[in-house]
Amino acid sequence: MTSALVYAIYLMVAALYVYALVDCIRTPAPRIRILPKVGWLIIMVLFPILGAIAWRNLGRRSAYAEDRVPVA
């Protein structure tokens, strides 16, 4: 039973990593924040779990943020 839980956790981490890599590759350059795309890919290769979490939280600008009109 414990080994099934461990495999499930590994599967979730692997899915997060693959999702982050594919999402980073497919995201257009204007929607990327903080670092260029190559920088994010290097971080994700060197630090898979932390890089994927950082990409998800810091790297990609949301579509909602692009659609907002600045109030002047």
Predicted model as a PDB file, atoms N, CA, C, CB and O in Angstrom, pLDDT in the B-factor column:
MODEL        1                                                                  
ATOM      1  N   MET A   1       0.822  -1.190   0.000  1.00 62.00           N  
ATOM      2  CA  MET A   1       0.000   0.000   0.000  1.00 62.00           C  
ATOM      3  C   MET A   1       0.866   1.253   0.000  1.00 62.00           C  
ATOM      4  CB  MET A   1      -0.935  -0.002   1.200  1.00 62.00           C  
ATOM      5  O   MET A   1       0.576   2.204  -0.726  1.00 62.00           O  
ATOM      6  N   THR A   2       1.912   1.264   0.797  1.00 77.00           N  
ATOM      7  CA  THR A   2       2.782   2.433   0.856  1.00 77.00           C  
ATOM      8  C   THR A   2       3.484   2.660  -0.474  1.00 77.00           C  
ATOM      9  CB  THR A   2       3.809   2.275   1.972  1.00 77.00           C  
ATOM     10  O   THR A   2       3.652   3.802  -0.903  1.00 77.00           O  
ATOM     11  N   SER A   3       3.887   1.594  -1.116  1.00 90.00           N  
ATOM     12  CA  SER A   3       4.581   1.761  -2.391  1.00 90.00           C  
ATOM     13  C   SER A   3       3.655   2.357  -3.447  1.00 90.00           C  
ATOM     14  CB  SER A   3       5.136   0.418  -2.876  1.00 90.00           C  
ATOM     15  O   SER A   3       4.119   3.094  -4.317  1.00 90.00           O  
ATOM     16  N   ALA A   4       2.365   2.058  -3.393  1.00 88.00           N  
ATOM     17  CA  ALA A   4       1.423   2.655  -4.332  1.00 88.00           C  
ATOM     18  C   ALA A   4       1.334   4.157  -4.111  1.00 88.00           C  
ATOM     19  CB  ALA A   4       0.037   2.012  -4.191  1.00 88.00           C  
ATOM     20  O   ALA A   4       1.239   4.920  -5.073  1.00 88.00           O  
ATOM     21  N   LEU A   5       1.364   4.588  -2.859  1.00 91.00           N  
ATOM     22  CA  LEU A   5       1.326   6.013  -2.548  1.00 91.00           C  
ATOM     23  C   LEU A   5       2.602   6.708  -3.032  1.00 91.00           C  
ATOM     24  CB  LEU A   5       1.142   6.226  -1.033  1.00 91.00           C  
ATOM     25  O   LEU A   5       2.546   7.821  -3.556  1.00 91.00           O  
ATOM     26  N   VAL A   6       3.726   6.063  -2.859  1.00 92.00           N  
ATOM     27  CA  VAL A   6       4.997   6.630  -3.314  1.00 92.00           C  
ATOM     28  C   VAL A   6       5.002   6.756  -4.837  1.00 92.00           C  
ATOM     29  CB  VAL A   6       6.185   5.756  -2.841  1.00 92.00           C  
ATOM     30  O   VAL A   6       5.447   7.772  -5.372  1.00 92.00           O  
ATOM     31  N   TYR A   7       4.514   5.740  -5.531  1.00 93.00           N  
ATOM     32  CA  TYR A   7       4.440   5.808  -6.991  1.00 93.00           C  
ATOM     33  C   TYR A   7       3.484   6.902  -7.452  1.00 93.00           C  
ATOM     34  CB  TYR A   7       4.002   4.460  -7.563  1.00 93.00           C  
ATOM     35  O   TYR A   7       3.734   7.565  -8.458  1.00 93.00           O  
ATOM     36  N   ALA A   8       2.399   7.091  -6.723  1.00 93.00           N  
ATOM     37  CA  ALA A   8       1.459   8.152  -7.073  1.00 93.00           C  
ATOM     38  C   ALA A   8       2.100   9.523  -6.915  1.00 93.00           C  
ATOM     39  CB  ALA A   8       0.202   8.057  -6.209  1.00 93.00           C  
ATOM     40  O   ALA A   8       1.876  10.406  -7.743  1.00 93.00           O  
ATOM     41  N   ILE A   9       2.885   9.713  -5.876  1.00 92.00           N  
ATOM     42  CA  ILE A   9       3.578  10.987  -5.668  1.00 92.00           C  
ATOM     43  C   ILE A   9       4.610  11.208  -6.774  1.00 92.00           C  
ATOM     44  CB  ILE A   9       4.262  11.020  -4.275  1.00 92.00           C  
ATOM     45  O   ILE A   9       4.709  12.310  -7.313  1.00 92.00           O  
ATOM     46  N   TYR A  10       5.376  10.172  -7.115  1.00 92.00           N  
ATOM     47  CA  TYR A  10       6.337  10.296  -8.214  1.00 92.00           C  
ATOM     48  C   TYR A  10       5.638  10.638  -9.524  1.00 92.00           C  
ATOM     49  CB  TYR A  10       7.137   9.001  -8.371  1.00 92.00           C  
ATOM     50  O   TYR A  10       6.145  11.445 -10.304  1.00 92.00           O  
ATOM     51  N   LEU A  11       4.497  10.040  -9.770  1.00 94.00           N  
ATOM     52  CA  LEU A  11       3.748  10.308 -10.987  1.00 94.00           C  
ATOM     53  C   LEU A  11       3.257  11.752 -11.025  1.00 94.00           C  
ATOM     54  CB  LEU A  11       2.569   9.349 -11.104  1.00 94.00           C  
ATOM     55  O   LEU A  11       3.299  12.389 -12.078  1.00 94.00           O  
ATOM     56  N   MET A  12       2.797  12.273  -9.900  1.00 93.00           N  
ATOM     57  CA  MET A  12       2.341  13.663  -9.854  1.00 93.00           C  
ATOM     58  C   MET A  12       3.498  14.632 -10.073  1.00 93.00           C  
ATOM     59  CB  MET A  12       1.660  13.957  -8.514  1.00 93.00           C  
ATOM     60  O   MET A  12       3.343  15.630 -10.776  1.00 93.00           O  
ATOM     61  N   VAL A  13       4.647  14.350  -9.484  1.00 92.00           N  
ATOM     62  CA  VAL A  13       5.817  15.214  -9.670  1.00 92.00           C  
ATOM     63  C   VAL A  13       6.277  15.174 -11.120  1.00 92.00           C  
ATOM     64  CB  VAL A  13       6.968  14.788  -8.733  1.00 92.00           C  
ATOM     65  O   VAL A  13       6.602  16.212 -11.694  1.00 92.00           O  
ATOM     66  N   ALA A  14       6.307  13.992 -11.714  1.00 94.00           N  
ATOM     67  CA  ALA A  14       6.704  13.870 -13.119  1.00 94.00           C  
ATOM     68  C   ALA A  14       5.720  14.598 -14.031  1.00 94.00           C  
ATOM     69  CB  ALA A  14       6.800  12.392 -13.522  1.00 94.00           C  
ATOM     70  O   ALA A  14       6.130  15.235 -15.001  1.00 94.00           O  
ATOM     71  N   ALA A  15       4.436  14.507 -13.727  1.00 94.00           N  
ATOM     72  CA  ALA A  15       3.430  15.201 -14.536  1.00 94.00           C  
ATOM     73  C   ALA A  15       3.602  16.716 -14.433  1.00 94.00           C  
ATOM     74  CB  ALA A  15       2.011  14.796 -14.093  1.00 94.00           C  
ATOM     75  O   ALA A  15       3.492  17.419 -15.437  1.00 94.00           O  
ATOM     76  N   LEU A  16       3.869  17.222 -13.233  1.00 92.00           N  
ATOM     77  CA  LEU A  16       4.111  18.650 -13.051  1.00 92.00           C  
ATOM     78  C   LEU A  16       5.331  19.092 -13.847  1.00 92.00           C  
ATOM     79  CB  LEU A  16       4.298  18.980 -11.565  1.00 92.00           C  
ATOM     80  O   LEU A  16       5.306  20.143 -14.488  1.00 92.00           O  
ATOM     81  N   TYR A  17       6.388  18.309 -13.812  1.00 93.00           N  
ATOM     82  CA  TYR A  17       7.619  18.646 -14.516  1.00 93.00           C  
ATOM     83  C   TYR A  17       7.404  18.674 -16.028  1.00 93.00           C  
ATOM     84  CB  TYR A  17       8.720  17.649 -14.162  1.00 93.00           C  
ATOM     85  O   TYR A  17       7.825  19.618 -16.697  1.00 93.00           O  
ATOM     86  N   VAL A  18       6.759  17.655 -16.561  1.00 94.00           N  
ATOM     87  CA  VAL A  18       6.504  17.602 -18.003  1.00 94.00           C  
ATOM     88  C   VAL A  18       5.575  18.742 -18.416  1.00 94.00           C  
ATOM     89  CB  VAL A  18       5.891  16.234 -18.401  1.00 94.00           C  
ATOM     90  O   VAL A  18       5.794  19.380 -19.445  1.00 94.00           O  
ATOM     91  N   TYR A  19       4.544  18.998 -17.620  1.00 93.00           N  
ATOM     92  CA  TYR A  19       3.631  20.102 -17.918  1.00 93.00           C  
ATOM     93  C   TYR A  19       4.381  21.432 -17.975  1.00 93.00           C  
ATOM     94  CB  TYR A  19       2.512  20.170 -16.867  1.00 93.00           C  
ATOM     95  O   TYR A  19       4.178  22.222 -18.897  1.00 93.00           O  
ATOM     96  N   ALA A  20       5.247  21.679 -16.992  1.00 93.00           N  
ATOM     97  CA  ALA A  20       5.984  22.940 -16.940  1.00 93.00           C  
ATOM     98  C   ALA A  20       6.923  23.078 -18.130  1.00 93.00           C  
ATOM     99  CB  ALA A  20       6.775  23.042 -15.636  1.00 93.00           C  
ATOM    100  O   ALA A  20       7.008  24.155 -18.721  1.00 93.00           O  
ATOM    101  N   LEU A  21       7.625  22.017 -18.493  1.00 93.00           N  
ATOM    102  CA  LEU A  21       8.523  22.081 -19.650  1.00 93.00           C  
ATOM    103  C   LEU A  21       7.762  22.371 -20.941  1.00 93.00           C  
ATOM    104  CB  LEU A  21       9.298  20.772 -19.789  1.00 93.00           C  
ATOM    105  O   LEU A  21       8.155  23.247 -21.711  1.00 93.00           O  
ATOM    106  N   VAL A  22       6.695  21.651 -21.174  1.00 94.00           N  
ATOM    107  CA  VAL A  22       5.914  21.850 -22.396  1.00 94.00           C  
ATOM    108  C   VAL A  22       5.287  23.234 -22.402  1.00 94.00           C  
ATOM    109  CB  VAL A  22       4.824  20.770 -22.530  1.00 94.00           C  
ATOM    110  O   VAL A  22       5.274  23.907 -23.433  1.00 94.00           O  
ATOM    111  N   ASP A  23       4.771  23.660 -21.265  1.00 92.00           N  
ATOM    112  CA  ASP A  23       4.151  24.978 -21.183  1.00 92.00           C  
ATOM    113  C   ASP A  23       5.171  26.085 -21.439  1.00 92.00           C  
ATOM    114  CB  ASP A  23       3.497  25.172 -19.814  1.00 92.00           C  
ATOM    115  O   ASP A  23       4.862  27.065 -22.119  1.00 92.00           O  
ATOM    116  N   CYS A  24       6.364  25.941 -20.911  1.00 92.00           N  
ATOM    117  CA  CYS A  24       7.411  26.938 -21.127  1.00 92.00           C  
ATOM    118  C   CYS A  24       7.805  26.992 -22.603  1.00 92.00           C  
ATOM    119  CB  CYS A  24       8.642  26.623 -20.255  1.00 92.00           C  
ATOM    120  O   CYS A  24       7.980  28.076 -23.160  1.00 92.00           O  
ATOM    121  N   ILE A  25       7.942  25.850 -23.222  1.00 92.00           N  
ATOM    122  CA  ILE A  25       8.334  25.809 -24.631  1.00 92.00           C  
ATOM    123  C   ILE A  25       7.255  26.423 -25.518  1.00 92.00           C  
ATOM    124  CB  ILE A  25       8.614  24.366 -25.065  1.00 92.00           C  
ATOM    125  O   ILE A  25       7.572  27.102 -26.495  1.00 92.00           O  
ATOM    126  N   ARG A  26       5.998  26.194 -25.193  1.00 92.00           N  
ATOM    127  CA  ARG A  26       4.902  26.661 -26.040  1.00 92.00           C  
ATOM    128  C   ARG A  26       4.455  28.090 -25.750  1.00 92.00           C  
ATOM    129  CB  ARG A  26       3.737  25.748 -25.888  1.00 92.00           C  
ATOM    130  O   ARG A  26       3.721  28.669 -26.551  1.00 92.00           O  
ATOM    131  N   THR A  27       4.871  28.673 -24.637  1.00 90.00           N  
ATOM    132  CA  THR A  27       4.449  30.021 -24.281  1.00 90.00           C  
ATOM    133  C   THR A  27       5.190  31.052 -25.125  1.00 90.00           C  
ATOM    134  CB  THR A  27       4.686  30.282 -22.786  1.00 90.00           C  
ATOM    135  O   THR A  27       6.415  30.992 -25.230  1.00 90.00           O  
ATOM    136  N   PRO A  28       4.465  32.005 -25.732  1.00 89.00           N  
ATOM    137  CA  PRO A  28       5.136  33.052 -26.514  1.00 89.00           C  
ATOM    138  C   PRO A  28       5.975  33.966 -25.617  1.00 89.00           C  
ATOM    139  CB  PRO A  28       4.100  33.885 -27.290  1.00 89.00           C  
ATOM    140  O   PRO A  28       5.652  34.175 -24.447  1.00 89.00           O  
ATOM    141  N   ALA A  29       7.025  34.489 -26.170  1.00 86.00           N  
ATOM    142  CA  ALA A  29       7.974  35.310 -25.411  1.00 86.00           C  
ATOM    143  C   ALA A  29       7.348  36.501 -24.684  1.00 86.00           C  
ATOM    144  CB  ALA A  29       9.030  35.812 -26.331  1.00 86.00           C  
ATOM    145  O   ALA A  29       7.761  36.788 -23.560  1.00 86.00           O  
ATOM    146  N   PRO A  30       6.375  37.208 -25.263  1.00 86.00           N  
ATOM    147  CA  PRO A  30       5.810  38.361 -24.534  1.00 86.00           C  
ATOM    148  C   PRO A  30       5.061  37.986 -23.248  1.00 86.00           C  
ATOM    149  CB  PRO A  30       4.870  39.113 -25.442  1.00 86.00           C  
ATOM    150  O   PRO A  30       4.843  38.843 -22.391  1.00 86.00           O  
ATOM    151  N   ARG A  31       4.669  36.722 -23.107  1.00 88.00           N  
ATOM    152  CA  ARG A  31       3.932  36.314 -21.915  1.00 88.00           C  
ATOM    153  C   ARG A  31       4.839  35.766 -20.810  1.00 88.00           C  
ATOM    154  CB  ARG A  31       2.906  35.274 -22.286  1.00 88.00           C  
ATOM    155  O   ARG A  31       4.345  35.303 -19.783  1.00 88.00           O  
ATOM    156  N   ILE A  32       6.155  35.814 -21.010  1.00 89.00           N  
ATOM    157  CA  ILE A  32       7.092  35.273 -20.024  1.00 89.00           C  
ATOM    158  C   ILE A  32       7.636  36.414 -19.176  1.00 89.00           C  
ATOM    159  CB  ILE A  32       8.252  34.501 -20.717  1.00 89.00           C  
ATOM    160  O   ILE A  32       8.042  37.452 -19.699  1.00 89.00           O  
ATOM    161  N   ARG A  33       7.640  36.210 -17.861  1.00 88.00           N  
ATOM    162  CA  ARG A  33       8.132  37.232 -16.937  1.00 88.00           C  
ATOM    163  C   ARG A  33       9.494  36.843 -16.376  1.00 88.00           C  
ATOM    164  CB  ARG A  33       7.133  37.451 -15.794  1.00 88.00           C  
ATOM    165  O   ARG A  33       9.897  35.681 -16.440  1.00 88.00           O  
ATOM    166  N   ILE A  34      10.180  37.809 -15.839  1.00 89.00           N  
ATOM    167  CA  ILE A  34      11.411  37.714 -15.042  1.00 89.00           C  
ATOM    168  C   ILE A  34      12.629  37.265 -15.846  1.00 89.00           C  
ATOM    169  CB  ILE A  34      11.200  36.760 -13.900  1.00 89.00           C  
ATOM    170  O   ILE A  34      13.618  37.998 -15.878  1.00 89.00           O  
ATOM    171  N   LEU A  35      12.610  36.103 -16.496  1.00 90.00           N  
ATOM    172  CA  LEU A  35      13.749  35.575 -17.252  1.00 90.00           C  
ATOM    173  C   LEU A  35      13.328  35.287 -18.686  1.00 90.00           C  
ATOM    174  CB  LEU A  35      14.308  34.293 -16.585  1.00 90.00           C  
ATOM    175  O   LEU A  35      12.138  35.138 -18.964  1.00 90.00           O  
ATOM    176  N   PRO A  36      14.292  35.208 -19.600  1.00 91.00           N  
ATOM    177  CA  PRO A  36      13.941  34.735 -20.946  1.00 91.00           C  
ATOM    178  C   PRO A  36      13.609  33.236 -20.907  1.00 91.00           C  
ATOM    179  CB  PRO A  36      15.108  35.007 -21.946  1.00 91.00           C  
ATOM    180  O   PRO A  36      13.873  32.555 -19.916  1.00 91.00           O  
ATOM    181  N   LYS A  37      13.038  32.748 -21.981  1.00 91.00           N  
ATOM    182  CA  LYS A  37      12.598  31.353 -22.047  1.00 91.00           C  
ATOM    183  C   LYS A  37      13.748  30.383 -21.798  1.00 91.00           C  
ATOM    184  CB  LYS A  37      11.966  31.065 -23.400  1.00 91.00           C  
ATOM    185  O   LYS A  37      13.572  29.382 -21.104  1.00 91.00           O  
ATOM    186  N   VAL A  38      14.909  30.667 -22.352  1.00 93.00           N  
ATOM    187  CA  VAL A  38      16.059  29.783 -22.171  1.00 93.00           C  
ATOM    188  C   VAL A  38      16.468  29.717 -20.692  1.00 93.00           C  
ATOM    189  CB  VAL A  38      17.246  30.264 -23.033  1.00 93.00           C  
ATOM    190  O   VAL A  38      16.842  28.656 -20.193  1.00 93.00           O  
ATOM    191  N   GLY A  39      16.394  30.840 -20.010  1.00 93.00           N  
ATOM    192  CA  GLY A  39      16.708  30.865 -18.581  1.00 93.00           C  
ATOM    193  C   GLY A  39      15.765  29.984 -17.785  1.00 93.00           C  
ATOM    194  O   GLY A  39      16.198  29.252 -16.895  1.00 93.00           O  
ATOM    195  N   TRP A  40      14.477  30.050 -18.097  1.00 93.00           N  
ATOM    196  CA  TRP A  40      13.504  29.201 -17.399  1.00 93.00           C  
ATOM    197  C   TRP A  40      13.757  27.732 -17.702  1.00 93.00           C  
ATOM    198  CB  TRP A  40      12.067  29.583 -17.798  1.00 93.00           C  
ATOM    199  O   TRP A  40      13.653  26.893 -16.808  1.00 93.00           O  
ATOM    200  N   LEU A  41      14.083  27.411 -18.935  1.00 93.00           N  
ATOM    201  CA  LEU A  41      14.348  26.018 -19.272  1.00 93.00           C  
ATOM    202  C   LEU A  41      15.582  25.491 -18.546  1.00 93.00           C  
ATOM    203  CB  LEU A  41      14.523  25.866 -20.776  1.00 93.00           C  
ATOM    204  O   LEU A  41      15.592  24.348 -18.090  1.00 93.00           O  
ATOM    205  N   ILE A  42      16.618  26.313 -18.438  1.00 94.00           N  
ATOM    206  CA  ILE A  42      17.822  25.894 -17.707  1.00 94.00           C  
ATOM    207  C   ILE A  42      17.495  25.662 -16.234  1.00 94.00           C  
ATOM    208  CB  ILE A  42      18.945  26.953 -17.845  1.00 94.00           C  
ATOM    209  O   ILE A  42      17.948  24.680 -15.647  1.00 94.00           O  
ATOM    210  N   ILE A  43      16.716  26.552 -15.638  1.00 93.00           N  
ATOM    211  CA  ILE A  43      16.332  26.379 -14.230  1.00 93.00           C  
ATOM    212  C   ILE A  43      15.531  25.098 -14.054  1.00 93.00           C  
ATOM    213  CB  ILE A  43      15.513  27.591 -13.733  1.00 93.00           C  
ATOM    214  O   ILE A  43      15.735  24.367 -13.085  1.00 93.00           O  
ATOM    215  N   MET A  44      14.620  24.818 -14.985  1.00 92.00           N  
ATOM    216  CA  MET A  44      13.812  23.596 -14.853  1.00 92.00           C  
ATOM    217  C   MET A  44      14.629  22.326 -15.054  1.00 92.00           C  
ATOM    218  CB  MET A  44      12.670  23.620 -15.850  1.00 92.00           C  
ATOM    219  O   MET A  44      14.312  21.286 -14.475  1.00 92.00           O  
ATOM    220  N   VAL A  45      15.673  22.401 -15.867  1.00 93.00           N  
ATOM    221  CA  VAL A  45      16.518  21.213 -16.047  1.00 93.00           C  
ATOM    222  C   VAL A  45      17.420  21.005 -14.827  1.00 93.00           C  
ATOM    223  CB  VAL A  45      17.376  21.347 -17.331  1.00 93.00           C  
ATOM    224  O   VAL A  45      17.627  19.870 -14.398  1.00 93.00           O  
ATOM    225  N   LEU A  46      17.953  22.082 -14.275  1.00 94.00           N  
ATOM    226  CA  LEU A  46      18.847  21.960 -13.125  1.00 94.00           C  
ATOM    227  C   LEU A  46      18.108  21.658 -11.817  1.00 94.00           C  
ATOM    228  CB  LEU A  46      19.645  23.230 -12.970  1.00 94.00           C  
ATOM    229  O   LEU A  46      18.604  20.899 -10.985  1.00 94.00           O  
ATOM    230  N   PHE A  47      16.937  22.246 -11.640  1.00 93.00           N  
ATOM    231  CA  PHE A  47      16.142  22.072 -10.423  1.00 93.00           C  
ATOM    232  C   PHE A  47      14.717  21.685 -10.819  1.00 93.00           C  
ATOM    233  CB  PHE A  47      16.147  23.376  -9.553  1.00 93.00           C  
ATOM    234  O   PHE A  47      13.837  22.546 -10.841  1.00 93.00           O  
ATOM    235  N   PRO A  48      14.472  20.422 -11.128  1.00 90.00           N  
ATOM    236  CA  PRO A  48      13.195  20.032 -11.727  1.00 90.00           C  
ATOM    237  C   PRO A  48      11.958  20.426 -10.906  1.00 90.00           C  
ATOM    238  CB  PRO A  48      13.188  18.556 -11.937  1.00 90.00           C  
ATOM    239  O   PRO A  48      11.047  21.050 -11.449  1.00 90.00           O  
ATOM    240  N   ILE A  49      11.903  20.089  -9.658  1.00 91.00           N  
ATOM    241  CA  ILE A  49      10.694  20.353  -8.876  1.00 91.00           C  
ATOM    242  C   ILE A  49      10.562  21.842  -8.582  1.00 91.00           C  
ATOM    243  CB  ILE A  49      10.710  19.551  -7.563  1.00 91.00           C  
ATOM    244  O   ILE A  49       9.510  22.434  -8.825  1.00 91.00           O  
ATOM    245  N   LEU A  50      11.615  22.443  -8.063  1.00 93.00           N  
ATOM    246  CA  LEU A  50      11.559  23.871  -7.744  1.00 93.00           C  
ATOM    247  C   LEU A  50      11.411  24.725  -9.002  1.00 93.00           C  
ATOM    248  CB  LEU A  50      12.812  24.290  -6.978  1.00 93.00           C  
ATOM    249  O   LEU A  50      10.720  25.743  -8.982  1.00 93.00           O  
ATOM    250  N   GLY A  51      12.053  24.318 -10.089  1.00 93.00           N  
ATOM    251  CA  GLY A  51      11.934  25.057 -11.336  1.00 93.00           C  
ATOM    252  C   GLY A  51      10.527  25.016 -11.893  1.00 93.00           C  
ATOM    253  O   GLY A  51      10.026  26.024 -12.391  1.00 93.00           O  
ATOM    254  N   ALA A  52       9.883  23.858 -11.815  1.00 92.00           N  
ATOM    255  CA  ALA A  52       8.508  23.735 -12.307  1.00 92.00           C  
ATOM    256  C   ALA A  52       7.551  24.573 -11.462  1.00 92.00           C  
ATOM    257  CB  ALA A  52       8.066  22.260 -12.303  1.00 92.00           C  
ATOM    258  O   ALA A  52       6.649  25.219 -11.995  1.00 92.00           O  
ATOM    259  N   ILE A  53       7.748  24.559 -10.160  1.00 91.00           N  
ATOM    260  CA  ILE A  53       6.897  25.365  -9.275  1.00 91.00           C  
ATOM    261  C   ILE A  53       7.146  26.851  -9.512  1.00 91.00           C  
ATOM    262  CB  ILE A  53       7.158  25.009  -7.789  1.00 91.00           C  
ATOM    263  O   ILE A  53       6.199  27.637  -9.546  1.00 91.00           O  
ATOM    264  N   ALA A  54       8.392  27.238  -9.675  1.00 92.00           N  
ATOM    265  CA  ALA A  54       8.710  28.643  -9.934  1.00 92.00           C  
ATOM    266  C   ALA A  54       8.127  29.097 -11.267  1.00 92.00           C  
ATOM    267  CB  ALA A  54      10.229  28.860  -9.922  1.00 92.00           C  
ATOM    268  O   ALA A  54       7.600  30.205 -11.366  1.00 92.00           O  
ATOM    269  N   TRP A  55       8.216  28.254 -12.287  1.00 91.00           N  
ATOM    270  CA  TRP A  55       7.630  28.604 -13.589  1.00 91.00           C  
ATOM    271  C   TRP A  55       6.128  28.809 -13.441  1.00 91.00           C  
ATOM    272  CB  TRP A  55       7.923  27.502 -14.644  1.00 91.00           C  
ATOM    273  O   TRP A  55       5.570  29.771 -13.969  1.00 91.00           O  
ATOM    274  N   ARG A  56       5.486  27.912 -12.730  1.00 89.00           N  
ATOM    275  CA  ARG A  56       4.032  27.986 -12.576  1.00 89.00           C  
ATOM    276  C   ARG A  56       3.621  29.258 -11.835  1.00 89.00           C  
ATOM    277  CB  ARG A  56       3.511  26.750 -11.830  1.00 89.00           C  
ATOM    278  O   ARG A  56       2.603  29.867 -12.166  1.00 89.00           O  
ATOM    279  N   ASN A  57       4.406  29.661 -10.835  1.00 89.00           N  
ATOM    280  CA  ASN A  57       4.018  30.798 -10.001  1.00 89.00           C  
ATOM    281  C   ASN A  57       4.612  32.132 -10.449  1.00 89.00           C  
ATOM    282  CB  ASN A  57       4.421  30.535  -8.590  1.00 89.00           C  
ATOM    283  O   ASN A  57       3.988  33.174 -10.245  1.00 89.00           O  
ATOM    284  N   LEU A  58       5.798  32.126 -11.052  1.00 89.00           N  
ATOM    285  CA  LEU A  58       6.485  33.375 -11.362  1.00 89.00           C  
ATOM    286  C   LEU A  58       6.741  33.615 -12.846  1.00 89.00           C  
ATOM    287  CB  LEU A  58       7.774  33.408 -10.647  1.00 89.00           C  
ATOM    288  O   LEU A  58       6.816  34.765 -13.277  1.00 89.00           O  
ATOM    289  N   GLY A  59       6.873  32.571 -13.618  1.00 86.00           N  
ATOM    290  CA  GLY A  59       7.381  32.721 -14.971  1.00 86.00           C  
ATOM    291  C   GLY A  59       6.396  33.139 -16.027  1.00 86.00           C  
ATOM    292  O   GLY A  59       6.752  33.851 -16.965  1.00 86.00           O  
ATOM    293  N   ARG A  60       5.168  32.708 -15.888  1.00 79.00           N  
ATOM    294  CA  ARG A  60       4.209  32.944 -16.958  1.00 79.00           C  
ATOM    295  C   ARG A  60       3.197  34.004 -16.559  1.00 79.00           C  
ATOM    296  CB  ARG A  60       3.495  31.651 -17.329  1.00 79.00           C  
ATOM    297  O   ARG A  60       2.579  33.929 -15.497  1.00 79.00           O  
ATOM    298  N   ARG A  61       3.043  34.980 -17.420  1.00 75.00           N  
ATOM    299  CA  ARG A  61       2.038  36.018 -17.208  1.00 75.00           C  
ATOM    300  C   ARG A  61       0.689  35.445 -17.600  1.00 75.00           C  
ATOM    301  CB  ARG A  61       2.363  37.314 -18.027  1.00 75.00           C  
ATOM    302  O   ARG A  61       0.566  34.826 -18.656  1.00 75.00           O  
ATOM    303  N   SER A  62      -0.311  35.638 -16.781  1.00 69.00           N  
ATOM    304  CA  SER A  62      -1.619  35.068 -17.071  1.00 69.00           C  
ATOM    305  C   SER A  62      -2.301  35.824 -18.206  1.00 69.00           C  
ATOM    306  CB  SER A  62      -2.499  35.086 -15.819  1.00 69.00           C  
ATOM    307  O   SER A  62      -1.989  36.984 -18.473  1.00 69.00           O  
ATOM    308  N   ALA A  63      -3.222  35.158 -18.857  1.00 66.00           N  
ATOM    309  CA  ALA A  63      -3.983  35.797 -19.929  1.00 66.00           C  
ATOM    310  C   ALA A  63      -4.845  36.914 -19.356  1.00 66.00           C  
ATOM    311  CB  ALA A  63      -4.862  34.764 -20.673  1.00 66.00           C  
ATOM    312  O   ALA A  63      -5.081  37.918 -20.028  1.00 66.00           O  
ATOM    313  N   TYR A  64      -5.312  36.755 -18.137  1.00 63.00           N  
ATOM    314  CA  TYR A  64      -6.122  37.789 -17.488  1.00 63.00           C  
ATOM    315  C   TYR A  64      -5.326  39.072 -17.313  1.00 63.00           C  
ATOM    316  CB  TYR A  64      -6.633  37.298 -16.130  1.00 63.00           C  
ATOM    317  O   TYR A  64      -5.859  40.164 -17.506  1.00 63.00           O  
ATOM    318  N   ALA A  65      -4.062  38.950 -16.951  1.00 57.00           N  
ATOM    319  CA  ALA A  65      -3.223  40.138 -16.750  1.00 57.00           C  
ATOM    320  C   ALA A  65      -2.998  40.883 -18.057  1.00 57.00           C  
ATOM    321  CB  ALA A  65      -1.876  39.745 -16.138  1.00 57.00           C  
ATOM    322  O   ALA A  65      -2.865  42.107 -18.054  1.00 57.00           O  
ATOM    323  N   GLU A  66      -2.953  40.168 -19.172  1.00 57.00           N  
ATOM    324  CA  GLU A  66      -2.768  40.827 -20.472  1.00 57.00           C  
ATOM    325  C   GLU A  66      -4.024  41.535 -20.938  1.00 57.00           C  
ATOM    326  CB  GLU A  66      -2.342  39.818 -21.516  1.00 57.00           C  
ATOM    327  O   GLU A  66      -3.949  42.544 -21.639  1.00 57.00           O  
ATOM    328  N   ASP A  67      -5.183  41.009 -20.551  1.00 59.00           N  
ATOM    329  CA  ASP A  67      -6.451  41.579 -21.009  1.00 59.00           C  
ATOM    330  C   ASP A  67      -6.878  42.822 -20.226  1.00 59.00           C  
ATOM    331  CB  ASP A  67      -7.532  40.538 -20.915  1.00 59.00           C  
ATOM    332  O   ASP A  67      -7.732  43.583 -20.680  1.00 59.00           O  
ATOM    333  N   ARG A  68      -6.289  43.021 -19.066  1.00 61.00           N  
ATOM    334  CA  ARG A  68      -6.688  44.185 -18.263  1.00 61.00           C  
ATOM    335  C   ARG A  68      -6.244  45.479 -18.925  1.00 61.00           C  
ATOM    336  CB  ARG A  68      -6.101  44.094 -16.846  1.00 61.00           C  
ATOM    337  O   ARG A  68      -5.157  45.569 -19.496  1.00 61.00           O  
ATOM    338  N   VAL A  69      -7.092  46.451 -18.834  1.00 56.00           N  
ATOM    339  CA  VAL A  69      -6.783  47.776 -19.391  1.00 56.00           C  
ATOM    340  C   VAL A  69      -6.289  48.638 -18.246  1.00 56.00           C  
ATOM    341  CB  VAL A  69      -8.038  48.430 -20.101  1.00 56.00           C  
ATOM    342  O   VAL A  69      -6.983  48.768 -17.237  1.00 56.00           O  
ATOM    343  N   PRO A  70      -5.093  49.238 -18.374  1.00 60.00           N  
ATOM    344  CA  PRO A  70      -4.597  50.088 -17.288  1.00 60.00           C  
ATOM    345  C   PRO A  70      -5.492  51.325 -17.101  1.00 60.00           C  
ATOM    346  CB  PRO A  70      -3.140  50.523 -17.573  1.00 60.00           C  
ATOM    347  O   PRO A  70      -5.920  51.959 -18.065  1.00 60.00           O  
ATOM    348  N   VAL A  71      -5.751  51.637 -15.850  1.00 60.00           N  
ATOM    349  CA  VAL A  71      -6.556  52.807 -15.531  1.00 60.00           C  
ATOM    350  C   VAL A  71      -5.623  53.988 -15.394  1.00 60.00           C  
ATOM    351  CB  VAL A  71      -7.392  52.596 -14.235  1.00 60.00           C  
ATOM    352  O   VAL A  71      -4.701  53.973 -14.578  1.00 60.00           O  
ATOM    353  N   ALA A  72      -5.863  55.013 -16.195  1.00 60.00           N  
ATOM    354  CA  ALA A  72      -4.960  56.165 -16.162  1.00 60.00           C  
ATOM    355  C   ALA A  72      -5.653  57.399 -15.669  1.00 60.00           C  
ATOM    356  CB  ALA A  72      -4.380  56.425 -17.525  1.00 60.00           C  
ATOM    357  O   ALA A  72      -5.035  58.460 -15.580  1.00 60.00           O  
TER     358      ALA A  72                                                      
ENDMDL                                                                          
END                                                                             
